[in-house]
Amino acid sequence: MAEVTQELIYEVLKQIQSDVRGLKEGQREHSAALNALRTHLVALQQDVQNLYSIGVRHDERLERIERRLEISEVPV
């Protein structure tokens, strides 16, 4: 069995340190990508909310037009 020396332990620790550094860098990249995705989702949510608001306004406007033309199916 190979003798465990301080030099061997040092080399293993240097490799572990390098691996941890790589993991941290990968984590930062994933975090940045996740933040970009979150920003896009928020923008998409706002766009959908705007579309719903436009739809509600059009519904209300159409109801007013139908009432004025007296073609509404539901009496008000």
Secondary structure, DSSP 8 states (H G I E B T S, - for coil): -----HHHHHHHHHHHHHHHHHHHHHHHHHHHHHHHHHHHHHHHHHHHHHHHHHHHHHHHHHHHHHHHHT--SS--
